[in-house]
């Protein structure tokens, strides 16, 4: 596992995007519930 800025073969844009979207939704729900 090499740590290179801008070059991550292990990391895929698909799962990262999905995770980001999921996190965003959760944060939105949490903020909505709290606010």
MMTF fields as JSON, N, C-alpha, C and O atoms, coordinates in Angstrom:
{
  "mmtfVersion": "1.0.0",
  "mmtfProducer": "UNKNOWN",
  "numBonds": 139,
  "numAtoms": 140,
  "numGroups": 35,
  "numChains": 1,
  "numModels": 1,
  "chainsPerModel": [1],
  "groupsPerChain": [35],
  "chainIdList": ["A"],
  "bondAtomList": [4, 2, 8, 6, 12, 10, 16, 14, 20, 18, 24, 22, 28, 26, 32, 30, 36, 34, 40, 38, 44, 42, 48, 46, 52, 50, 56, 54, 60, 58, 64, 62, 68, 66, 72, 70, 76, 74, 80, 78, 84, 82, 88, 86, 92, 90, 96, 94, 100, 98, 104, 102, 108, 106, 112, 110, 116, 114, 120, 118, 124, 122, 128, 126, 132, 130, 136, 134],
  "bondOrderList": [1, 1, 1, 1, 1, 1, 1, 1, 1, 1, 1, 1, 1, 1, 1, 1, 1, 1, 1, 1, 1, 1, 1, 1, 1, 1, 1, 1, 1, 1, 1, 1, 1, 1],
  "groupList": [{"groupName": "UNK", "atomNameList": ["N", "CA", "C", "O"], "elementList": ["N", "C", "C", "O"], "formalChargeList": [0, 0, 0, 0], "bondAtomList": [1, 0, 2, 1, 3, 2], "bondOrderList": [1, 1, 2], "singleLetterCode": "X", "chemCompType": "L-PEPTIDE LINKING"}],
  "groupTypeList": [0, 0, 0, 0, 0, 0, 0, 0, 0, 0, 0, 0, 0, 0, 0, 0, 0, 0, 0, 0, 0, 0, 0, 0, 0, 0, 0, 0, 0, 0, 0, 0, 0, 0, 0],
  "groupIdList": [1, 2, 3, 4, 5, 6, 7, 8, 9, 10, 11, 12, 13, 14, 15, 16, 17, 18, 19, 20, 21, 22, 23, 24, 25, 26, 27, 28, 29, 30, 31, 32, 33, 34, 35],
  "secStructList": [7, 7, 7, 5, 6, 6, 5, 7, 1, 1, 1, 7, 2, 2, 2, 2, 2, 2, 2, 2, 2, 2, 2, 2, 2, 2, 2, 2, 2, 2, 2, 2, 2, 2, 7],
  "xCoordList": [0.846, 0.0, 0.877, 1.424, 0.996, 1.824, 0.97, -0.138, 1.511, 0.746, 1.234, 2.224, 0.529, 0.91, -0.239, -1.376, 0.033, -1.006, -1.555, -0.831, -2.826, -3.407, -3.385, -4.02, -2.681, -2.607, -2.971, -2.136, -4.22, -4.652, -5.379, -6.578, -4.649, -5.25, -6.21, -7.18, -5.934, -6.8, -8.12, -9.173, -8.035, -9.25, -9.987, -9.393, -11.263, -12.049, -13.006, -13.468, -13.302, -14.196, -15.646, -16.451, -15.968, -17.349, -17.707, -18.659, -16.966, -17.269, -17.105, -17.892, -16.088, -15.841, -17.046, -17.53, -17.516, -18.653, -19.881, -20.586, -20.115, -21.266, -21.176, -22.167, -19.987, -19.795, -20.072, -20.728, -19.555, -19.725, -21.222, -21.725, -21.907, -23.334, -24.075, -24.947, -23.716, -24.38, -24.112, -25.016, -22.86, -22.502, -23.273, -23.75, -23.38, -24.081, -25.538, -26.085, -26.157, -27.558, -27.715, -28.631, -26.827, -26.893, -26.733, -27.486, -25.745, -25.493, -26.726, -27.117, -27.337, -28.53, -29.644, -30.307, -29.837, -30.895, -30.608, -31.496, -29.356, -28.969, -29.184, -29.779, -28.685, -28.826, -30.304, -30.721, -31.09, -32.523, -33.189, -34.033, -32.804, -33.41, -32.972, -33.772, -31.691, -31.158, -31.675, -32.018, -31.722, -32.112, -33.618, -34.172],
  "yCoordList": [-1.21, 0.0, 1.254, 1.644, 1.861, 3.078, 4.319, 4.426, 5.256, 6.491, 7.589, 8.267, 7.751, 8.797, 9.779, 9.363, 11.054, 12.087, 12.144, 12.478, 11.819, 11.867, 10.507, 10.333, 9.541, 8.208, 7.139, 6.733, 6.691, 5.659, 4.546, 4.649, 3.469, 2.351, 1.556, 0.976, 1.535, 0.79, 1.524, 0.912, 2.845, 3.646, 3.875, 4.335, 3.558, 3.754, 4.93, 5.198, 5.627, 6.787, 6.374, 7.162, 5.137, 4.664, 4.533, 5.169, 3.724, 3.55, 4.852, 5.159, 5.607, 6.879, 7.792, 8.424, 7.848, 8.711, 8.238, 9.037, 6.927, 6.37, 6.679, 7.043, 6.531, 6.779, 8.259, 8.606, 9.113, 10.552, 10.888, 11.634, 10.32, 10.602, 10.114, 10.804, 8.927, 8.355, 9.239, 9.533, 9.654, 10.494, 11.814, 12.323, 12.35, 13.625, 13.472, 14.326, 12.373, 12.135, 12.008, 12.586, 11.255, 11.061, 12.4, 12.727, 13.164, 14.467, 15.347, 16.062, 15.292, 16.111, 15.718, 16.572, 14.411, 13.93, 14.358, 14.826, 14.193, 14.548, 16.041, 16.453, 16.838, 18.293, 18.671, 19.508, 18.044, 18.337, 17.99, 18.737, 16.851, 16.415, 17.332, 17.699, 17.696, 18.527, 19.958, 20.588, 20.463, 21.858, 21.953, 23.043],
  "zCoordList": [0.0, 0.0, 0.0, 1.031, -1.148, -1.229, -1.025, -1.551, -0.247, 0.001, -0.938, -0.662, -2.044, -2.998, -3.175, -3.4, -3.079, -3.229, -4.652, -5.59, -4.807, -6.15, -6.816, -7.856, -6.259, -6.871, -5.84, -5.032, -5.876, -4.928, -5.673, -5.928, -6.027, -6.753, -5.867, -6.355, -4.568, -3.644, -3.437, -3.258, -3.465, -3.239, -4.554, -5.529, -4.582, -5.802, -5.627, -4.518, -6.716, -6.661, -6.416, -5.92, -6.769, -6.594, -5.107, -4.654, -4.341, -2.92, -2.153, -1.258, -2.506, -1.81, -2.011, -1.072, -3.249, -3.554, -2.763, -2.147, -2.797, -2.085, -0.603, 0.031, -0.063, 1.362, 1.655, 2.638, 0.776, 0.972, 0.949, 1.789, -0.03, -0.165, 1.082, 1.609, 1.54, 2.711, 3.928, 4.709, 4.072, 5.213, 5.153, 6.167, 3.939, 3.77, 4.201, 4.899, 3.776, 4.124, 5.634, 6.22, 6.255, 7.707, 8.415, 9.333, 7.976, 8.606, 8.437, 9.359, 7.256, 6.994, 7.955, 8.544, 8.102, 8.997, 10.428, 11.14, 10.838, 12.207, 12.439, 13.434, 11.496, 11.649, 11.685, 12.486, 10.808, 10.753, 12.076, 12.572, 12.644, 13.909, 15.046, 15.906, 15.038, 16.114, 16.011, 17.011, 14.752, 14.56, 14.602, 14.461]
}
